[in-house]
Amino acid sequence: MQQSDVLVIGSGIAGCIAAWELAKQGLQVALLSAQPKGDGSNSSFAQGGVAYLGEQDSPDLFARDILEAGAGLCSPKAVQHLVDFGPRYLKELLIDELGVDFDRTHSGDLSLTMEAAHSCCRIIHHKDCTGKAIMQALLKKVESLPNIDFKRGHIAVDLITLSHHSKNLTDLYYPSTCAGAYVFDELRKEVAIHFAKQTILATGGIGEVFLHTTNPKNAYGSGLAMAYRAGARIMNMEYVQFHPTSLYVPNQKRFLLSEALRGEGAELLSWEGKPFMHAYHPSGSLAPRDITAKSIYKQMIYEGAPHLWLDISFKPREWLQGRFPTLYERCFEMGYDLTREPLPIVPAAHYACGGIAVDGEGRTSIQRLFAIGEVACTGVHGANRLASTSLLEGVVWAKRCAEAISSLKKESYYFPPVEGWVMGSKKIDSALIQQDWTSIKQTMWNYVGLERSHERLMRALRILQELKWQIDSFYEKAELTSELLMLRHGIQTALLITEGAFRNKKSLGCHSRVD
Ligand SMILES: Cc1cc2nc3c(=O)[nH]c(=O)nc-3n(C[C@H](O)[C@H](O)[C@H](O)COP(=O)(O)OP(=O)(O)OC[C@H]3O[C@@H](n4cnc5c(N)ncnc54)[C@H](O)[C@@H]3O)c2cc1C
């Protein structure tokens, strides 16, 4: 059994900033990362940048852009919160305290760039690998602080709640309350009870439940699955943003190809190598993100093609290598030279606009449980996310959440008597796990992907419910592994997205019903 003041589950930008801020207040923090080594967070994959404030900019103008992208479904209060606190916290934490090496102009000012649907240049960045620069600085910081116990290769299995786990029968009558989590130590193959006065879920995205995704391994929505099982309110799960272009190389992880490529003139080509986008939108390859993603998807179905092409090879080689150094390198590693040939592309699941419902400080509907970052639904993104606002949202809610928790420092907390973990003994058949993942990913891609209908969603529900039943019964008897754990989280996440999409018959933002 272990105990800390705060248990932070997930070590991307949101989890690390929360842990750092709490440690500054003298609290004892345990910070979990599912990755045994290195950094496998979505945060480190971010290429474009973080929205800040431009020269002719104002919080009102920034808020207007976010509200417009969100298609009328954003929480105006949450958006106001983001634009009021965001730039201040970015400056305070990332620029001044951490000294992240954001690109600067010749005169030493922050270099501000433009992105689709922003009214002005307001994005700060580090080359084309902003997330990596931020995460390197953040991880160094959290690893250096003595009151943060950074536990890599530790995966949260389930939240401990008074109503689900207490041996005191009458604890059932408490309001829904979290007291920590069961945590699997991948190296020792053991599950420990980790008690905490406050627990923060910061487990990131959901992309890995789809066949094609820009997200890294471990983006199975595990925080969502745990919160759902504990009885938390989950919302807006149908709003999954798909990125139009990811590099498609069979048996390799998809890799996001920035929209800046099309901004610089790259052209989308059909499977047969012909321009096709003008058949779908007058702006051709420069059509808005959602329309481009859906057009590529439709064209792939029309041609029966596994992927289409994106071509920028007509630009000068030196210019391309200087403008897109990371993209150039990654494509080259995967066997493609973007200065000489078109790149194979598919759309890919990218970002979850919905999640665990939270207030302005990240409080969930369960006491002593907070959620921040992509796993949370703050209301900022509504039905569609404005580019480069999610890192910012992670920073703002992490800081606000840490402040709310610090103010509770002196309160006393009840820890219920709970049962220790009983490990099953049945060995896992990897073939079953692999086949279950194939079924989940294919089902989500084909029936719950860019275009949805009653018929497709009905089929998806039947397949996923049957799979969930199989996985749950297997899980109860099995010897635990990280693969099995993530499969159990993943099937729950897939069902939450599908149920949301099934219930909502109206197309809005990135939820598209063709019926
Ligand atoms: C390719 C790509 C490019 C992007 N570009 C941008 C951009 O330019 N600008 C922008 O604002 N946003 C961008 N985004 C979105 C943004 O990166 C994410 O929304 C954001 O980083 C999420 O941060 P987070 O802290 O919530 O989660 P993450 O950074 O994903 O961190 C989650 C952490 O939780 C851990 N974890 C998961 N489950 C468990 C568990 N059960 N137990 C323990 N640990 C667990 C994971 O290992 C990981 O460390 C991009 C995303 C991708 C994928």
The ligand as a MOL file (V3000), in Angstrom:
LIG
                    3D

  0  0  0     0  0            999 V3000
M  V30 BEGIN CTAB
M  V30 COUNTS 53 58 0 0 0
M  V30 BEGIN ATOM
M  V30 1 C 0.5790 14.4080 -33.6040 0
M  V30 2 C -0.0830 15.4260 -32.7230 0
M  V30 3 C 0.1350 16.7770 -32.9360 0
M  V30 4 C -0.4750 17.7340 -32.1100 0
M  V30 5 N -0.1880 19.0570 -32.2970 0
M  V30 6 C -0.6800 19.9660 -31.4100 0
M  V30 7 C -0.3010 21.3420 -31.4850 0
M  V30 8 O 0.4910 21.7280 -32.3370 0
M  V30 9 N -0.8200 22.2030 -30.5720 0
M  V30 10 C -1.7090 21.8150 -29.5940 0
M  V30 11 O -2.1550 22.6470 -28.7840 0
M  V30 12 N -2.0740 20.5050 -29.5120 0
M  V30 13 C -1.5870 19.5850 -30.3720 0
M  V30 14 N -1.9500 18.2660 -30.2580 0
M  V30 15 C -2.8430 17.8700 -29.1760 0
M  V30 16 C -2.0970 17.8730 -27.8600 0
M  V30 17 O -0.7850 17.3870 -28.0760 0
M  V30 18 C -2.7820 17.0140 -26.7960 0
M  V30 19 O -4.1350 17.3110 -26.7390 0
M  V30 20 C -2.1760 17.2790 -25.4330 0
M  V30 21 O -0.7840 17.1250 -25.5140 0
M  V30 22 C -2.7360 16.3280 -24.3850 0
M  V30 23 O -1.9640 16.4890 -23.2160 0
M  V30 24 P -2.3170 15.6520 -21.9270 0
M  V30 25 O -1.3500 16.0540 -20.8690 0
M  V30 26 O -3.7570 15.7520 -21.6290 0
M  V30 27 O -2.0780 14.1210 -22.3490 0
M  V30 28 P -0.7910 13.3870 -22.9470 0
M  V30 29 O 0.2400 14.3240 -23.3330 0
M  V30 30 O -1.2740 12.4150 -23.9520 0
M  V30 31 O -0.2450 12.5610 -21.6980 0
M  V30 32 C -0.9840 11.4680 -21.1850 0
M  V30 33 C -0.0790 10.6450 -20.3080 0
M  V30 34 O -0.8690 9.7040 -19.5940 0
M  V30 35 C -0.2080 8.4490 -19.5610 0
M  V30 36 N -1.2310 7.4290 -19.3140 0
M  V30 37 C -2.2650 7.0710 -20.1000 0
M  V30 38 N -3.0090 6.1320 -19.4860 0
M  V30 39 C -2.4220 5.8980 -18.2760 0
M  V30 40 C -2.7100 5.0360 -17.1790 0
M  V30 41 N -3.7770 4.2270 -17.1820 0
M  V30 42 N -1.8740 5.0420 -16.1160 0
M  V30 43 C -0.7760 5.8560 -16.0920 0
M  V30 44 N -0.4720 6.7020 -17.0930 0
M  V30 45 C -1.2890 6.7250 -18.1650 0
M  V30 46 C 0.5050 8.3630 -20.8940 0
M  V30 47 O 1.5690 7.4650 -20.8410 0
M  V30 48 C 0.9810 9.8260 -21.0510 0
M  V30 49 O 2.1850 10.0030 -20.3960 0
M  V30 50 C -1.3550 17.3130 -31.0780 0
M  V30 51 C -1.5730 15.9540 -30.8760 0
M  V30 52 C -0.9460 15.0100 -31.6870 0
M  V30 53 C -1.1920 13.5450 -31.4340 0
M  V30 END ATOM
M  V30 BEGIN BOND
M  V30 1 1 1 2
M  V30 2 1 2 3
M  V30 3 2 2 52
M  V30 4 2 3 4
M  V30 5 1 4 5
M  V30 6 1 4 50
M  V30 7 2 5 6
M  V30 8 1 6 7
M  V30 9 1 6 13
M  V30 10 2 7 8
M  V30 11 1 7 9
M  V30 12 1 9 10
M  V30 13 2 10 11
M  V30 14 1 10 12
M  V30 15 2 12 13
M  V30 16 1 13 14
M  V30 17 1 14 15
M  V30 18 1 14 50
M  V30 19 1 15 16
M  V30 20 1 16 17
M  V30 21 1 16 18
M  V30 22 1 18 19
M  V30 23 1 18 20
M  V30 24 1 20 21
M  V30 25 1 20 22
M  V30 26 1 22 23
M  V30 27 1 23 24
M  V30 28 2 24 25
M  V30 29 1 24 26
M  V30 30 1 24 27
M  V30 31 1 27 28
M  V30 32 2 28 29
M  V30 33 1 28 30
M  V30 34 1 28 31
M  V30 35 1 31 32
M  V30 36 1 32 33
M  V30 37 1 33 34
M  V30 38 1 33 48
M  V30 39 1 34 35
M  V30 40 1 35 36
M  V30 41 1 35 46
M  V30 42 1 36 37
M  V30 43 1 36 45
M  V30 44 2 37 38
M  V30 45 1 38 39
M  V30 46 1 39 40
M  V30 47 2 39 45
M  V30 48 1 40 41
M  V30 49 2 40 42
M  V30 50 1 42 43
M  V30 51 2 43 44
M  V30 52 1 44 45
M  V30 53 1 46 47
M  V30 54 1 46 48
M  V30 55 1 48 49
M  V30 56 2 50 51
M  V30 57 1 51 52
M  V30 58 1 52 53
M  V30 END BOND
M  V30 END CTAB
M  END
